[in-house]
Amino acid sequence: MSDPLFSVTDQIVIISGGSRGIGKAIAEGFAVREAHTIITGRDGDSLKIAVDEITQAGATHPVLPIVCDVSKSGDITALVETVMEKYGRIDTLINVAGVNRRKPSLEITEDDYDFVMNINLKGAFQMSCAIGKVMIKQHAGAIVNIESLNTLRPLKNVLPYAMSKSALGHMTKGHALEWGEHGVRVNGLAPGFILTDLTQKLWSLEQMQQWGKINTPQRRLGTPQDMVGTALFLASEASAFLTGQTIYVDGGYTCGWNWPIPEGGGQ
């Protein structure tokens, strides 16, 4: 018998960016544990494929795909109206939708900057506010923002992305401060180095694989499935007194610095 403390049974859960990678893995994690799962994305065909795969994995309720560009407020309004009309409430929002353009700062165009910021930061803010209004009326709800190692400190040559994720960390804390008295919890989940379809090309390089493994105490790169347990925890009653926090799911990468000290401490 499952522990009700960690249950997400019959929750109404929205996952933005739910058609692939971390978003899809989290969506599947909720769907197979009896949550009513809604996934959003910009491409309808990708959403349909994801729904089929999540259903085949054992979803207990039909998974609802909704085309939604989180950078467009009109899309978000339509999303909320559709979900409220069908379910009458929203219990959990997982803000996963995110993009990146890897370039040195001096090569970043205005289009690059706006593309990253409008989806990663503006999109998450608009989703949180639109759904936060619903949760405040309910006096209950959980929001999980998918942050990044860049929330803590920037990686080289991804500065707009790093800036968006750093700001997302402040948004997590700010919304937790504003909405805690209304029964709404807001937390962040910051993945470490994760193998996804979006990062496959980068991590296919042997040099990158070795660097990632050497600097991660668990000596491996993460997978989207490694994010599922923490997302479920943050949506469940098990985290009822936890808000405004960022949990780094990174195999220990941020716990300290690895350095090539010899055996015996070099003495």
KARA-V657394 format. One record per backbone hydrogen bond with DSSP energy under -1.0 kcal/mol. NH is the residue of the N-H (numbers start at 1). CO is the residue of the C=O. E is the energy in kcal/mol with one decimal. If there is no record, write none. Layout:
NH CO E
NH CO E
//
This chain:
6 3 -1.5
7 4 -1.1
10 34 -3.6
11 8 -2.0
13 36 -2.8
14 92 -2.6
15 38 -2.9
16 94 -2.2
18 40 -2.1
24 20 -1.4
25 21 -2.2
26 22 -2.5
27 23 -2.4
28 24 -2.6
29 25 -2.1
30 26 -2.0
31 27 -2.8
32 28 -2.4
33 30 -1.3
35 30 -1.9
36 11 -3.2
38 13 -3.0
39 64 -2.2
40 15 -2.2
41 66 -1.0
47 43 -1.8
48 44 -2.1
49 45 -2.1
50 46 -2.2
51 47 -2.6
52 48 -2.2
53 49 -2.2
54 50 -2.8
55 51 -2.6
56 52 -2.3
57 53 -1.3
58 55 -1.3
59 54 -1.1
60 31 -2.2
64 37 -2.4
66 39 -2.5
68 41 -2.7
72 69 -2.4
76 72 -1.6
77 73 -2.5
78 74 -2.1
79 75 -2.2
80 76 -2.6
81 77 -2.3
82 78 -2.3
83 79 -2.5
84 80 -2.7
85 81 -2.2
86 82 -1.7
87 83 -3.1
91 12 -1.9
92 12 -2.1
93 142 -2.3
94 14 -3.0
95 144 -2.6
96 94 -1.1
103 157 -1.2
107 104 -2.0
108 105 -1.4
113 109 -2.5
114 110 -2.7
115 111 -2.6
116 112 -2.1
117 113 -2.6
118 114 -2.8
119 115 -1.2
120 116 -2.6
121 117 -1.6
122 117 -2.5
125 121 -2.6
126 122 -2.9
127 123 -2.6
128 124 -2.5
129 125 -2.5
130 126 -2.5
131 127 -2.5
132 128 -2.6
133 129 -1.8
135 131 -2.3
136 132 -2.7
137 133 -1.8
138 134 -1.8
139 135 -1.3
140 135 -2.0
142 91 -2.2
143 185 -2.7
144 93 -2.9
145 187 -2.7
146 95 -2.5
147 145 -1.0
147 189 -2.1
151 148 -1.5
152 149 -1.2
153 149 -1.9
162 158 -2.8
163 159 -3.1
164 160 -2.4
165 161 -2.2
166 162 -2.4
167 163 -2.4
168 164 -1.8
169 165 -1.5
170 166 -1.3
171 167 -2.3
172 168 -2.2
173 169 -1.6
174 170 -3.0
175 171 -2.8
176 172 -1.7
177 173 -2.2
178 174 -2.2
179 175 -2.7
180 176 -1.3
182 179 -1.5
183 180 -1.8
184 179 -1.8
185 141 -2.5
187 143 -2.6
188 245 -3.5
189 145 -2.6
190 247 -3.0
192 249 -1.9
195 222 -2.7
203 199 -2.6
205 202 -1.1
209 205 -2.4
210 206 -2.5
211 207 -2.1
212 208 -2.8
213 209 -2.3
214 210 -2.6
215 211 -1.9
218 251 -1.5
219 216 -3.1
222 193 -3.0
226 223 -1.4
227 224 -1.7
228 225 -1.0
231 227 -1.8
232 228 -2.5
233 229 -2.3
234 230 -2.5
235 231 -1.1
238 5 -1.2
239 236 -1.5
240 237 -1.7
242 239 -2.0
244 186 -3.5
247 188 -2.7
249 190 -2.1
250 248 -1.0
253 250 -1.4
255 252 -1.7
261 259 -2.2
265 262 -1.7
//
